[in-house]
Amino acid sequence: MHPHGVPPHPLHHVQEYQANSSAGKLLFFDRAKKTLETREVYEEFLKLLNLFSKEIIDVQTLIDRTRVFLGDGELMTEFKDLVGFDDRDKIEKGPPGSIRTGPPETPALPADDGEGPSYRRLPPSETRLACSGRDELCRSVLNDEWVSHPTWASEEAGFVAHKKTAFEEALHKSEEERHEYHVQIEALVRTIAVLEPVACRLDEMTSEERATFRLKPDFGGASPAIYHRIIKKIYGKDMGLEVIQALQDCPSVAVPVVLNRLKLKDEEWRRAQREWSRTWKEIESKNFYKALDHQGIFFKQNEKKLITAKYFVSDILSIKKQQLKKRERQGIKSFTQGPVGHQLEYSFKNTVVLHDTLKLIYSFLERSSAQYSPQERRTVEKFLRSFVPTLCMLSEAEFWAGAPADGPAEDESGHEVTGQADGSRSGRRSAGSGHSTQFSGVPANDLRKKLLKTAQEKASRKDGRSVSAVGSRAVSPSSGHRTPRNPKVDDDALDPQDIWIKEAGSNVETTDKERPFFANTTFYALIRLLELLYSRLLMCFDIGAQYAAQKHAPLLANRVAVDLGLDDPNGPASVLAQTMEHLGPSAGEDANIVYMYLLTACDRLFDNELDQGTFEEHMRWFFGTKVALTFLLHVKKLRTYDAYTLFTLDKSITALIKQVQTILSDNKCQELWSLLKSAQSSKNITSQDIIRYRREAERHVGQDDHLYRMQWVRESKCLRVSLYSPNEPSILTDGSPMARWREYVNTYVMTYPTEWVPETKKESSPVFLRRCLRVAEEGTAPLTEEGMKIRVSLPTYKLLYEEGSEDMVWHDWGRDREDMVARARLREEERRKSRFLLL
């Protein structure tokens, strides 16, 4: 269909037709009547002219239809002159600019209009071209504005087609074989249908008629290529040509022989087709779901890299780098707004799935006796039973309250275990469910008491005279040595050793909402792996709930297929029925059968009762891509359901257990774990306590590792993960001046680096004199009694001293006091004698 203008109205042709002389019309019709053979043909020609006169058809259609009657000779030329038709009218006049008079314009570069880079908009000179045959429907539905223009790396590189997997290749091969059989049998049937009438006709002929009877190359049919191809297929290429020639020259002899051979081949091919159909069906059933899974094969290889601590660290680093670049583009100073916020946020709203995630780990441990010793399995399970509830700011009893239980179990030492066990699926968890005392480090008391005790221990080891040596940022002055205090004073009366000066009228507020967990990369990788398992089970839980809402209708067998015996006896419907029968009526009508089968299948996989290939196939049945197509119209937020993520559950669990074993064997991780339990079990926690917690965690993490802040949000049941740098403040604020001032003062009065200040220069003068440091190290520093109080005004940040407050400094010489007094008296007497001698 080449571009033309909009078809002109046929009225102007009718006017030209009426302008011709009546004599010429009569002469033409007289010649046309003689040219047309019969009266019926002439009447059909007159009917066509009648349609034109009633303006039902246009002149172009009239000329095209008349050519059947008049041909292309002189009579047709005379008819065109009679109706006033010119061959140049084939180029129909469209709207202005609709006729291309030059080469087509180059399509414009792809614009950011949502159509993607593979399409380009045509210029108006191309979209307004006239086109014959276009009607209103064509103009409304056909695309005239966009043209496909794929982009490649270079003009020489062609389009790279999708590489088929082995399962797709098997399906394509079986389909090609099926198609080949169908085409060949259909061609054979058509050849037989052509030769059978010829054979019947030969039977009715006399000997003389048979001798003179000949066949044309098409054998009396419509498609000689089909007949010749099938004969060559049966007899071979060279012999087939001779058979074809024999059918034409001597049909009375060749037709019966060839027809009989064709019928035998028809039976043979149909029998082979029935035998191969079973093979094709088996290949299709084995490879159909696998062929739809394009990522399953490569996912297993990539999963090894995606569950490593290196990948998790690079992921959060890239996110924070983007956040810092965004803040830099906005021109915001970091010390005015604080941290950039959390980089990752994971929701754990479904407690049932979280319980099942932990139970799945316990199931894997119980069934991996060859990989882990009984002691390793018990210690890993105890840690997880204590770590996850502590991270969620819950006690173990509150966390496991909604989980199904068989009652409390007992461990090997005979102590009762309070953690809930899962007896509904496998009857496991006979031991190791209680609180872990082996890895507590120190009793989980109040965080403030623990950190203050730690500070006092440091002060006692350094004889109370060491000075903070942190010089990378603005550091508060050292406190020196305090007056000895009674060690039997109650813990609540302990004076913080990290407060070098007191704030006048200070009233530090406690907070219960913000109880962070400062951790290292090992704990961060453990959280990521736990969330990975949870998210995959949650995906299956949602799919199973959608199936249950539809009463598993998409998984039921087709009744027509069952009646015809075409249903797979081991297909999804059969597995679903077996699962429902195993669960019994206690499961209920709205039970999440598919999700329950997933948990059972994982147990069987860990027990080696179910091989990996069968497990993957069943997961594709229930959680494959077809589910996404089924529920796309029923969910507001589109999600992709991919069963291939379940293929490596055992590998993910193994990686998680490895992280737990690292935590249990590393002293730094044990200290961080002890700090977490102390922080979560504290009744009250202040901003300064969080700062102490952060600095203590930094000391255990070290400079070779990253510090992470994990914050559990009770309202939304989500965990926020932030990557902390040494310069970021410890407390998250709303960025208001009052909040910044409050946290600045809280850190200024402490010996730790002051927060919420601009970054200092790399080369800055030391805060303390070397002689002061030397005196402190030699143990000759004076004693101090700190009573000085200050105020920091807002918004000028001016430092003011409280009236009536002061610091006292003195020396306590101890045993050497009498000797020093005697030497002083002797020096005084000598000075007096010297004065007399001078006089």
Secondary structure, DSSP 4 states (H G I P E B T S, - for coil): --B-PPPPPTHHHHHHHHHS-HHHHHHHHHHHHHHSSSHHHHHHHHHHHHHHHTTSS-HHHHHHHHHHHHTTSHHHHHHHHHHT--GGGGS---STT-S--SPPPPPPPPPSSSS-TTEEEPPHHHHT--BTT--HHHHHHS--SEEE----SSSS----PPPPPHHHHHHHHHHHHHHHHHHHHHHHHHHHHHHHHHHHHHHHS-HHHHHH----TTTTSS-HHHHHHHHHHHH-HHHHHHHHHHHHH-HHHHHHHHHHHHHHHHHHHHHHHHHHHHHHHHHHHHHHHHHH-SSHHHHHHHHHHHTSHHHHHHHHHHHHHHHHHHHHHHT--HHHH-----SEEEE---HHHHHHHHHHHHHHHHT-TTTS-HHHHHHHHHHHHHHHHHHTT--HHHHTTTS------B-TTS-B--S----SSS----S--S--SSS-SS----HHHHHHHHHHHHHHHTTT-------SS-BPPP--PPPP--TTS-GGGPPPTTBSSEETT--PPB-SS---EEE-HHHHHHHHHHHHHHHHHHHHHHHHHHHHHTTTGGGSPPHHHHHHT-S-TTSHHHHHHHHHHHH-GGG-TT--HHHHHHHHHHHHHHTTSS-HHHHHHHHHHHHSHHHHHHHGGG-SS-----GGGGTTHHHHHHHHHHHHHHHHH-HHHHHHHHHHHHHHH-S--BHHHHHHHHHHHHHHH-TTS-EEEEEEETTTTEEEEEEEPTTS-SS-----HHHHHHHHHHHHTBSSBPPSSPPPPSS---SS-HHHHHHHHHT-PPEEEE--EEEE-TTT--EEEPTT--EEEE---GGGHHHHHHHHHHHHHHHHHHHHHH-
